[in-house]
Amino acid sequence: MNIIAETNFRNLGALKHGKVRDMYIQDDRLILVSTDRHSSFDRIIAHIPNKGAVLNLSSAFWFGKTQDIIQNHVLEIPDPNVTVAKRVKPLAVEAVVRGYLTGTTSTSIWTRYRNGERRFGDLTLADGLKKNTKLPHPIFDPTTKEDTHDRALSPADLVAEGFVTQKTLDRVKAAALALFARGQEIAAERGLILVDTKYEFGFDGNGELLLIDEIHTPDSSRYWKLGSYEGRIAKGEEPEYFDKEFLRLWFKEHSDPYNDAVLPEAPADMVAELSRRYIELYEQLTGETFSIDRKEDPVSRMEKNLRKYGRQ
């Protein structure tokens, strides 16, 4: 199976390799190529077949379902792995929205709750809550967007430290909560729970606030299966999830992923399982069959589909 590890197209503009996307920068637009790279522990740990196409097509679906809430940066989807987008000035804030008391990272609400924090957004949580409990209502829990590690800061601290103005943050919060409500509504119709997610925003040349990057993908969002949630929680079990955590845990058990110079190769069965989960989630959410032309090498296919964007 063809894996898209990276691209190096000529004549598309300056190339910047992100963790997952290859970005070609032009004067007024970006060509964003979603590769099959899988990033955890601030590094690439595997390449997951079809991941790039699933992420790109999932975002395309959700951008279409939410453009009545806020306009987005999409100009065209010329290929399953490519989005051509407006070039904007991104905000240095990630708009995280959480609906459940869960997570494993240092910035997750469950980790912070377990460490004694009780105030999250406009909620003060009681003592003694269990992991994976549904919150009284979704909360806006933003983090910084920095080159090292993102930090969970209160809205007041974000403004005080100069990451964003209060006026812009108010607009971002309103948009993020509305987007999350739409996401939860559509997910529930498909038998899923949208647990938490993050959004990114930026200003275009006219000063309009736009939704950018990705939306409600398996990389930026956590999903659980709705039908089994209450029963499993009642028995003290973890929800059924589409999470990539199982692969992260394998690396933590078999290496020191933050410090080892070379990591072991991801087990083939785990790579295949994660690919299957990505596709299953895409099909369940969109109601569409995931299908791409496998007869042609994907890099050649993208090169052909992007020819009109070439710069002489």
DRENDRENPA-914882 format. One line per field, with one value per residue (C-alpha): residue number from 1; z, x, y negated. Coordinates in steps of 0.25 Angstrom, whole numbers, plus 5000, padded with zeros to 4 digits. Example, Ala and Ser with C-alpha at 12.3 -4.5 7.8 and 13.67 -1.06 7.14 Angstrom:
num: c(1; 2)
up: c(5031; 5029)
east: c(5049; 5055)
north: c(5018; 5004)
***
This chain:
num: c(1; 2; 3; 4; 5; 6; 7; 8; 9; 10; 11; 12; 13; 14; 15; 16; 17; 18; 19; 20; 21; 22; 23; 24; 25; 26; 27; 28; 29; 30; 31; 32; 33; 34; 35; 36; 37; 38; 39; 40; 41; 42; 43; 44; 45; 46; 47; 48; 49; 50; 51; 52; 53; 54; 55; 56; 57; 58; 59; 60; 61; 62; 63; 64; 65; 66; 67; 68; 69; 70; 71; 72; 73; 74; 75; 76; 77; 78; 79; 80; 81; 82; 83; 84; 85; 86; 87; 88; 89; 90; 91; 92; 93; 94; 95; 96; 97; 98; 99; 100; 101; 102; 103; 104; 105; 106; 107; 108; 109; 110; 111; 112; 113; 114; 115; 116; 117; 118; 119; 120; 121; 122; 123; 124; 125; 126; 127; 128; 129; 130; 131; 132; 133; 134; 135; 136; 137; 138; 139; 140; 141; 142; 143; 144; 145; 146; 147; 148; 149; 150; 151; 152; 153; 154; 155; 156; 157; 158; 159; 160; 161; 162; 163; 164; 165; 166; 167; 168; 169; 170; 171; 172; 173; 174; 175; 176; 177; 178; 179; 180; 181; 182; 183; 184; 185; 186; 187; 188; 189; 190; 191; 192; 193; 194; 195; 196; 197; 198; 199; 200; 201; 202; 203; 204; 205; 206; 207; 208; 209; 210; 211; 212; 213; 214; 215; 216; 217; 218; 219; 220; 221; 222; 223; 224; 225; 226; 227; 228; 229; 230; 231; 232; 233; 234; 235; 236; 237; 238; 239; 240; 241; 242; 243; 244; 245; 246; 247; 248; 249; 250; 251; 252; 253; 254; 255; 256; 257; 258; 259; 260; 261; 262; 263; 264; 265; 266; 267; 268; 269; 270; 271; 272; 273; 274; 275; 276; 277; 278; 279; 280; 281; 282; 283; 284; 285; 286; 287; 288; 289; 290; 291; 292; 293; 294; 295; 296; 297; 298; 299; 300; 301; 302; 303; 304; 305; 306; 307; 308; 309; 310; 311; 312)
up: c(5000; 4996; 5008; 5007; 5016; 5010; 4997; 4990; 4979; 4970; 4966; 4977; 4986; 4998; 5005; 5020; 5027; 5039; 5048; 5039; 5027; 5016; 5014; 5001; 5003; 4992; 4992; 4996; 4998; 5004; 4998; 5010; 5007; 5018; 5019; 5026; 5037; 5051; 5061; 5076; 5087; 5078; 5067; 5056; 5062; 5050; 5036; 5036; 5022; 5017; 5029; 5021; 5012; 5024; 5031; 5019; 5015; 5029; 5030; 5017; 5022; 5035; 5028; 5020; 5031; 5039; 5030; 5034; 5048; 5043; 5030; 5028; 5020; 5009; 4995; 4988; 4991; 4978; 4983; 4995; 5002; 4998; 5003; 4996; 5006; 5008; 5014; 5028; 5040; 5051; 5065; 5076; 5083; 5082; 5085; 5093; 5096; 5106; 5109; 5118; 5130; 5122; 5116; 5119; 5116; 5125; 5119; 5120; 5129; 5136; 5139; 5145; 5153; 5159; 5163; 5171; 5161; 5161; 5153; 5138; 5130; 5136; 5144; 5158; 5159; 5172; 5178; 5176; 5161; 5153; 5140; 5127; 5134; 5126; 5129; 5133; 5120; 5110; 5114; 5107; 5112; 5103; 5102; 5096; 5083; 5084; 5078; 5091; 5099; 5099; 5112; 5118; 5122; 5127; 5117; 5126; 5126; 5111; 5109; 5120; 5114; 5100; 5093; 5088; 5091; 5099; 5088; 5079; 5090; 5092; 5077; 5077; 5090; 5084; 5071; 5077; 5086; 5074; 5066; 5077; 5079; 5064; 5065; 5076; 5070; 5057; 5064; 5073; 5060; 5056; 5069; 5074; 5085; 5081; 5095; 5093; 5082; 5078; 5067; 5061; 5056; 5048; 5041; 5026; 5019; 5021; 5036; 5036; 5046; 5040; 5044; 5039; 5040; 5042; 5049; 5057; 5051; 5058; 5061; 5067; 5074; 5083; 5080; 5088; 5084; 5089; 5090; 5100; 5108; 5120; 5122; 5122; 5131; 5141; 5141; 5143; 5129; 5119; 5108; 5094; 5087; 5073; 5080; 5076; 5090; 5089; 5079; 5089; 5100; 5092; 5090; 5104; 5109; 5098; 5098; 5104; 5093; 5098; 5099; 5091; 5078; 5070; 5073; 5070; 5058; 5061; 5060; 5047; 5053; 5061; 5049; 5041; 5053; 5054; 5039; 5040; 5052; 5044; 5032; 5041; 5048; 5035; 5029; 5041; 5043; 5028; 5023; 5011; 5007; 5008; 4994; 4987; 4974; 4977; 4963; 4962; 4971; 4981; 4979; 4964; 4966; 4975; 4965; 4954; 4962; 4966; 4953; 4951; 4964; 4959; 4958; 4946)
east: c(5000; 5005; 5009; 5010; 5022; 5025; 5024; 5034; 5026; 5033; 5027; 5017; 5023; 5032; 5031; 5029; 5028; 5019; 5016; 5006; 5004; 5013; 5010; 5013; 5013; 5008; 5005; 4990; 4988; 4993; 4994; 4992; 4996; 4991; 5002; 5001; 5011; 5006; 5012; 5012; 5023; 5027; 5032; 5027; 5025; 5018; 5012; 4997; 4991; 4980; 4981; 4984; 4972; 4963; 4967; 4966; 4953; 4947; 4951; 4944; 4932; 4931; 4936; 4923; 4914; 4919; 4921; 4907; 4914; 4927; 4934; 4946; 4959; 4956; 4957; 4957; 4959; 4966; 4970; 4967; 4979; 4980; 4973; 4975; 4973; 4973; 4986; 4983; 4989; 4987; 4984; 4994; 4982; 4976; 4962; 4960; 4945; 4943; 4930; 4935; 4944; 4955; 4969; 4983; 4992; 4997; 4988; 4976; 4964; 4965; 4979; 4977; 4965; 4973; 4984; 4974; 4969; 4954; 4951; 4950; 4944; 4931; 4930; 4934; 4934; 4931; 4941; 4940; 4936; 4940; 4948; 4940; 4928; 4920; 4921; 4909; 4911; 4923; 4934; 4944; 4958; 4968; 4983; 4994; 5000; 5015; 5027; 5031; 5019; 5005; 5000; 4986; 4983; 4971; 4964; 4969; 4983; 4983; 4979; 4989; 5001; 4997; 4993; 4980; 4971; 4958; 4950; 4956; 4955; 4941; 4938; 4947; 4939; 4926; 4930; 4936; 4925; 4915; 4924; 4925; 4910; 4908; 4918; 4912; 4898; 4903; 4912; 4900; 4891; 4902; 4903; 4915; 4920; 4929; 4936; 4946; 4953; 4961; 4960; 4969; 4965; 4972; 4969; 4969; 4974; 4961; 4961; 4950; 4952; 4952; 4953; 4966; 4974; 4965; 4952; 4946; 4956; 4961; 4974; 4968; 4956; 4952; 4940; 4933; 4922; 4909; 4901; 4911; 4915; 4905; 4906; 4922; 4923; 4913; 4922; 4934; 4940; 4946; 4937; 4938; 4947; 4953; 4965; 4980; 4984; 4987; 4998; 5004; 5003; 5011; 5022; 5023; 5024; 5035; 5043; 5046; 5039; 5043; 5058; 5062; 5069; 5063; 5049; 5045; 5036; 5021; 5015; 5008; 4996; 4994; 4997; 4986; 4976; 4978; 4976; 4963; 4958; 4961; 4953; 4942; 4940; 4940; 4929; 4921; 4921; 4919; 4911; 4920; 4928; 4943; 4948; 4961; 4967; 4978; 4982; 4991; 5002; 4997; 5008; 5007; 4992; 4994; 5004; 4994; 4983; 4991; 4997; 4988; 4994; 5008; 5016; 5025)
north: c(5000; 4986; 4978; 4963; 4960; 4946; 4938; 4929; 4923; 4912; 4899; 4899; 4889; 4889; 4903; 4904; 4918; 4918; 4930; 4936; 4926; 4921; 4907; 4899; 4884; 4875; 4860; 4861; 4876; 4888; 4902; 4912; 4927; 4936; 4947; 4961; 4957; 4960; 4950; 4953; 4949; 4937; 4946; 4955; 4969; 4976; 4975; 4979; 4983; 4974; 4965; 4953; 4954; 4957; 4945; 4936; 4941; 4941; 4927; 4924; 4930; 4922; 4909; 4911; 4914; 4902; 4890; 4884; 4882; 4876; 4876; 4884; 4883; 4894; 4890; 4903; 4918; 4922; 4936; 4945; 4941; 4926; 4914; 4900; 4890; 4875; 4870; 4864; 4858; 4870; 4867; 4872; 4879; 4892; 4892; 4905; 4909; 4920; 4928; 4939; 4940; 4948; 4948; 4953; 4941; 4930; 4920; 4930; 4926; 4940; 4939; 4925; 4929; 4941; 4931; 4923; 4912; 4910; 4897; 4899; 4888; 4884; 4897; 4901; 4916; 4923; 4933; 4948; 4948; 4960; 4960; 4959; 4952; 4943; 4928; 4920; 4913; 4912; 4902; 4893; 4897; 4890; 4893; 4885; 4889; 4889; 4895; 4903; 4908; 4902; 4897; 4897; 4882; 4876; 4866; 4854; 4859; 4861; 4846; 4842; 4849; 4843; 4855; 4849; 4837; 4839; 4835; 4846; 4856; 4854; 4856; 4869; 4874; 4872; 4878; 4890; 4893; 4892; 4901; 4912; 4912; 4914; 4925; 4932; 4931; 4938; 4948; 4952; 4954; 4964; 4972; 4964; 4955; 4943; 4943; 4931; 4924; 4912; 4901; 4891; 4878; 4866; 4853; 4851; 4839; 4832; 4834; 4845; 4856; 4870; 4884; 4891; 4903; 4915; 4918; 4930; 4940; 4952; 4944; 4932; 4939; 4950; 4959; 4969; 4979; 4974; 4987; 4993; 4981; 4981; 4996; 4996; 4984; 4991; 5003; 4994; 4997; 4988; 4983; 4990; 4980; 4977; 4972; 4974; 4975; 4990; 4987; 4977; 4986; 4997; 4987; 4983; 4998; 5001; 4989; 4975; 4967; 4954; 4957; 4969; 4965; 4977; 4983; 4997; 4999; 4998; 5012; 5015; 5020; 5007; 4998; 5006; 5005; 4990; 4988; 4996; 4988; 4975; 4980; 4986; 4972; 4965; 4974; 4973; 4958; 4955; 4966; 4967; 4979; 4976; 4978; 4973; 4977; 4987; 4990; 4978; 4974; 4964; 4954; 4954; 4953; 4940; 4935; 4936; 4930; 4918; 4915; 4902; 4896; 4897; 4885; 4882)
***
